[in-house]
Amino acid sequence: MLKVGLIGCGFMGTMHANCYKALEGVTLAAVADIRPEKAAQLADGAEIFGDGKELIEQADVDIIDICLPTYLHAEYALLAMEKVRYVFVEKPVTLTIAESELLKAKQMETGAFVQVGQVIRFWDEYVALRDIVRSGKYGKVVNANFRRISPSPDWGWNNWLHDVSLSGGAAQDLHIHDVDFVLSLFGEPKTLHSVRNTLSEKNSYVNTLMQYDDCAITVEGTWGLPASHPFEATFRVVFEKAVVENAGGKFMLYTDGGVEEIKIEKKELSAMGGTSGNISDLGGYYNELYYFTECAKNGEEIKQATLADGSASLKFLLERELG
């Protein structure tokens, strides 16, 4: 039985705890949060610690999952890599590029395997899109648009998400999902032009146009919308012979021959205990943690959403988009 130590029992920690409880051969052995009531809600028999450092020092666990606010990722990940061989760090991997370099150096020193929570790489529709692009069945990509828009994220502990010095704002916390996915699928663009808002909260809106040899891709992200506006994560990819679109809860294929819905077999799991945020089911969170725990069970190298991947996406965002 693979024993998990979970540090951080807020919104994302709740998502992860539900996933671990649904995975076979995995047990949530220890949880840590400075809010005892939050830890108790997720424990379900797991050992409770008041701080993540206590868990790292004392808990009998095989893997450690860090679901803390972004500005704490580096501090706890460095300690976790000295404790266990497999570490999961929520996205973005760190707040700064310098911190991500420290994590990579520690990985080289310890030999730890680290996965970063770039969950879109594991989300069913995005996985299907990746397969379609790589198959070449509809020709080359002509242009594409990836869009992630959200109401204000007011569910964070002490409202930390709205402090750009702690979270990096929407650019670093939300927009980086689609940036990472685009980079994983197309690589870095030849040129780009990026704009962001300066009137209201810094980094609450960013839109980037990326130019590749054969196509142009736009990536838009914001969390500067009213609470009444629904969360939306959409994409439209125009191929030479088709259009693939994920919007309005439907995954569609459009060709000159007609229109059809692309069917995907999903493992639907309700996100119990998580009432805030914008996730209606565990979806890609289950998929990414299934992959992570299977690697740990089998002693295999992490090859998807690696520390190097997360660090590269962070560097691209901070240096090329926002620099």
Secondary structure as GFF3:
##gff-version 3
##sequence-region A 1 323
A	DSSP	beta_strand	2	7	.	.	.	ID=ss1
A	DSSP	alpha_helix	11	22	.	.	.	ID=ss2
A	DSSP	beta_strand	26	32	.	.	.	ID=ss3
A	DSSP	alpha_helix	36	43	.	.	.	ID=ss4
A	DSSP	beta_strand	47	49	.	.	.	ID=ss5
A	DSSP	alpha_helix	52	58	.	.	.	ID=ss6
A	DSSP	beta_strand	63	66	.	.	.	ID=ss7
A	DSSP	three_ten_helix	70	72	.	.	.	ID=ss8
A	DSSP	alpha_helix	73	83	.	.	.	ID=ss9
A	DSSP	beta_strand	86	89	.	.	.	ID=ss10
A	DSSP	alpha_helix	97	110	.	.	.	ID=ss11
A	DSSP	beta_strand	113	116	.	.	.	ID=ss12
A	DSSP	three_ten_helix	119	122	.	.	.	ID=ss13
A	DSSP	alpha_helix	124	135	.	.	.	ID=ss14
A	DSSP	beta_strand	141	151	.	.	.	ID=ss15
A	DSSP	three_ten_helix	157	162	.	.	.	ID=ss16
A	DSSP	alpha_helix	164	167	.	.	.	ID=ss17
A	DSSP	alpha_helix	169	170	.	.	.	ID=ss18
A	DSSP	pi_helix	171	175	.	.	.	ID=ss19
A	DSSP	alpha_helix	176	186	.	.	.	ID=ss20
A	DSSP	beta_strand	191	196	.	.	.	ID=ss21
A	DSSP	beta_strand	205	211	.	.	.	ID=ss22
A	DSSP	beta_strand	216	225	.	.	.	ID=ss23
A	DSSP	beta_strand	232	239	.	.	.	ID=ss24
A	DSSP	beta_strand	243	247	.	.	.	ID=ss25
A	DSSP	beta_strand	250	255	.	.	.	ID=ss26
A	DSSP	beta_strand	258	261	.	.	.	ID=ss27
A	DSSP	alpha_helix	283	298	.	.	.	ID=ss28
A	DSSP	alpha_helix	307	315	.	.	.	ID=ss29
A	DSSP	pi_helix	316	321	.	.	.	ID=ss30
###
